[in-house]
Amino acid sequence: MTDPLHKDLLEIALEAARRAGDLLRDGRPADLAVADTKSSPVDVVTEMDIAAEKLITGLIAERRPDDGVLGEEGGTTEGSTGIRWVIDPLDGTVNYLYGLPTWAVSIAAEQDGQTVAGVVAAPMRGETYHAVLGGGAWATGAWDGERRLSCRPAAPLDQALISTGFNYVADVREQQAEVVRQLVPLVRDIRRGGSAAIDLCDVAAGRLDGYYERGLHPWDLAAGDLIAREAGAVTGGRPGERPSAALALAATPAVFQSLQRLLVDFGA
């Protein structure tokens, strides 16, 4: 049975993601510009990232003022309840800046360090993905009602469609490009969408066989990782480790180990 607290946390995350998604979709200024940069001059923040995070953290503060928050754009506070919210107000900022549709709002709730609820809203797709620990992964979209998500059935690695992403630091990307060069002859094909949260949900929805990336932060993957796992995918990092900045990987059970092995061998 799903914990009632986890269901309450999910409802807050769903409302916050919906409101932030509406703001980002409907409030995007025609002259949107870069407000700041992070790891490099091409790793950008816009005024809308900041506005969306303020909206999300404000709603959480109203509903659960004593919880902790870890937000990508600096909205970070300590809490006293054992609950921490992990927020990426705009995952895929460069896509958003250029008017590309692959961007999302990602909100997860952790209890004592374990992710127990997660929401990824992709407004330009008209889809919202969500999960509660032990309750399966679900989505709303063009279909009627809620759809239960399930990762793709077993397929060999050479028939697997894999997605990845690239860091914004030049020497890291160069190494990542070399990994792709070695990997692409061994799989069906490789995609690069530009939003880790959406890629993880696409694994959950059976649109990808696997996804990997180096350099992710907790807010990039907290919600999507839970959604992928609840849809039957396997997630992890380097062998025996959880997803981390060193390596984050999600794949169908048939693909996970062989893909992980290759990535380690190739230096991912």
C-alpha positions in Angstrom: 0.0 0.0 0.0 1.3 3.5 -0.9 2.3 5.6 2.1 -0.3 8.4 2.5 2.5 10.9 3.1 4.1 10.0 -0.2 0.8 10.5 -2.0 0.5 13.9 -0.4 4.0 14.8 -1.5 3.2 13.7 -5.0 0.1 15.9 -5.1 2.2 18.9 -4.1 4.8 18.1 -6.7 2.1 17.7 -9.4 0.6 21.0 -8.7 4.0 22.8 -8.5 5.1 21.2 -11.8 1.9 22.1 -13.5 2.1 25.8 -12.4 5.7 26.1 -13.3 5.2 24.4 -16.6 2.4 26.8 -17.4 4.5 29.8 -16.5 7.4 28.6 -18.7 5.2 27.7 -21.6 2.9 30.7 -21.6 5.2 33.4 -20.1 8.3 32.9 -22.3 9.3 36.4 -23.5 10.0 36.8 -27.2 13.3 38.4 -26.3 14.4 35.8 -23.8 18.1 36.3 -22.9 20.7 34.6 -20.8 20.7 35.9 -17.2 23.8 34.0 -16.0 26.1 31.2 -16.7 27.2 28.2 -14.6 30.0 25.7 -15.4 31.0 27.4 -18.7 29.9 30.3 -21.0 27.5 27.9 -22.8 25.9 26.5 -19.6 23.2 29.1 -19.2 20.5 30.3 -16.9 17.6 32.4 -18.0 15.2 34.7 -16.1 12.6 32.0 -16.5 14.6 29.3 -14.7 14.8 31.7 -11.8 11.1 32.6 -11.9 10.0 29.0 -12.1 12.1 27.9 -9.2 10.7 30.8 -7.1 7.2 29.7 -7.9 7.9 26.1 -7.0 9.7 26.8 -3.7 7.1 29.3 -2.8 4.3 26.8 -3.1 6.2 24.2 -1.2 6.9 26.7 1.6 3.2 27.4 1.9 2.2 23.7 2.1 5.2 22.3 4.0 7.3 25.1 5.5 9.6 22.9 7.5 10.8 20.7 4.7 14.3 21.1 3.1 14.8 22.2 -0.5 17.7 21.6 -3.0 17.1 23.7 -6.1 19.3 24.1 -9.1 19.1 27.9 -9.2 20.0 28.4 -5.5 16.7 27.9 -3.7 18.3 25.7 -1.1 17.2 25.5 2.6 17.7 23.0 5.4 14.6 21.3 6.8 13.6 19.6 10.1 11.1 17.0 8.8 13.3 14.4 7.0 11.7 15.5 3.7 13.8 17.3 1.1 12.5 18.6 -2.3 15.0 18.3 -5.2 14.0 20.7 -7.9 15.1 21.4 -11.5 12.7 24.2 -12.5 13.8 24.0 -16.2 15.7 20.9 -17.4 16.8 21.6 -20.9 17.5 25.3 -20.6 19.4 25.6 -23.8 16.5 23.9 -25.7 14.1 26.4 -24.1 16.4 29.4 -24.9 16.4 28.3 -28.6 12.6 27.6 -28.7 13.1 23.8 -29.0 10.3 21.8 -27.3 12.4 19.3 -25.3 12.4 20.8 -21.8 10.8 19.9 -18.5 10.1 20.7 -14.9 11.4 18.1 -12.6 10.4 17.8 -8.9 11.3 15.0 -6.5 10.6 14.5 -2.8 13.1 12.6 -0.7 12.4 11.1 2.7 15.5 10.5 4.8 17.6 10.5 1.6 15.4 8.1 -0.4 13.3 9.4 -3.3 9.7 8.7 -2.6 7.8 10.8 -5.1 8.7 12.3 -8.5 7.1 14.4 -11.2 8.5 15.4 -14.6 6.2 17.8 -16.6 7.0 18.3 -20.3 4.5 21.0 -21.3 5.4 21.2 -25.0 4.7 17.5 -25.2 1.5 17.9 -23.2 2.7 15.1 -21.0 3.4 14.7 -17.2 5.1 11.7 -15.8 4.9 10.7 -12.1 5.7 8.0 -9.6 5.5 7.2 -5.9 7.9 4.6 -4.4 6.3 1.2 -4.8 3.3 2.5 -6.8 4.5 2.2 -10.4 5.1 4.9 -12.9 2.3 6.8 -14.7 1.8 9.5 -17.3 -1.0 11.8 -18.5 -1.0 13.1 -22.1 -2.8 12.6 -25.4 -4.3 9.3 -24.3 -7.4 9.1 -22.1 -6.8 9.3 -18.4 -3.6 8.0 -16.8 -1.3 5.5 -18.6 0.8 3.1 -16.6 4.4 3.2 -17.9 6.5 0.1 -18.7 10.0 0.0 -20.2 10.5 -1.9 -23.5 10.7 -5.7 -23.6 14.0 -7.5 -23.9 16.1 -6.7 -26.9 19.8 -7.3 -27.6 22.2 -4.3 -27.2 22.8 -4.1 -31.0 19.1 -3.4 -31.4 18.9 -0.9 -28.6 18.1 2.8 -29.1 20.3 4.8 -26.6 20.2 8.4 -25.6 22.9 10.5 -24.0 23.9 14.0 -23.1 27.0 16.2 -23.1 28.7 18.3 -20.5 29.2 22.0 -21.0 32.9 21.9 -20.2 34.9 21.5 -23.4 37.4 18.8 -22.3 34.7 16.7 -20.7 32.6 16.8 -23.9 35.6 15.8 -26.0 35.9 12.6 -23.9 32.1 12.0 -24.1 32.3 12.3 -27.9 34.9 9.6 -28.0 32.7 7.3 -25.9 29.9 7.9 -28.4 32.2 7.2 -31.3 33.0 3.8 -29.8 29.5 3.0 -28.8 27.5 4.0 -31.9 28.5 1.0 -34.1 27.4 -1.4 -31.3 23.8 -0.2 -30.9 20.8 0.5 -33.1 21.4 4.3 -32.9 22.1 7.1 -30.4 19.9 10.1 -29.7 20.7 13.4 -27.9 17.6 15.1 -26.6 19.0 17.8 -24.3 16.9 17.0 -21.2 18.0 14.3 -18.7 14.6 14.3 -17.0 12.8 13.6 -20.3 15.3 11.0 -21.4 14.8 9.1 -18.2 11.0 9.3 -18.7 11.4 8.1 -22.2 13.1 5.0 -20.9 10.2 4.5 -18.6 7.7 5.0 -21.4 9.4 2.5 -23.8 10.6 5.2 -26.2 14.3 4.4 -25.5 16.1 1.2 -24.5 18.7 3.1 -22.4 20.1 6.5 -21.4 23.4 7.5 -19.9 25.3 10.7 -19.0 28.2 11.9 -17.1 28.1 15.1 -15.0 24.5 15.1 -13.8 23.5 16.7 -10.6 20.8 15.4 -8.1 18.2 17.7 -9.5 18.7 16.5 -13.0 17.9 12.9 -12.2 16.0 12.5 -8.9 12.5 12.4 -10.3 13.3 10.7 -13.6 15.4 8.0 -11.9 12.4 7.0 -9.7 10.0 7.1 -12.6 12.3 4.9 -14.7 12.7 2.4 -11.9 9.0 2.2 -11.1 8.5 1.4 -14.8 10.8 -1.6 -14.6 14.0 -0.1 -15.8 17.3 -0.7 -14.0 19.2 2.4 -12.9 22.7 2.9 -11.5 26.1 4.4 -12.1 29.5 2.7 -12.1 29.3 -1.0 -11.1 27.9 -1.3 -7.6 27.1 2.4 -7.3 24.0 4.6 -7.5 23.6 7.2 -10.3 25.9 10.1 -9.7 27.9 12.8 -11.4 30.5 10.2 -12.4 27.9 8.2 -14.4 24.1 8.0 -14.5 22.5 5.1 -16.4 19.0 3.8 -16.9 18.1 1.0 -19.2 15.9 -2.0 -19.7 16.9 -5.1 -17.7 18.1 -6.8 -20.9 20.4 -3.9 -21.9 21.7 -2.5 -18.6 24.6 -4.7 -17.7 26.1 -4.9 -21.2 25.7 -1.1 -21.7 27.2 -0.4 -18.3 30.2 -2.6 -19.1 30.9 -0.9 -22.4 30.6 2.5 -20.9 33.1 1.7 -18.2 35.4 0.1 -20.7 35.2 3.2 -23.0 35.9 5.6 -20.1 32.4 7.1 -19.7 
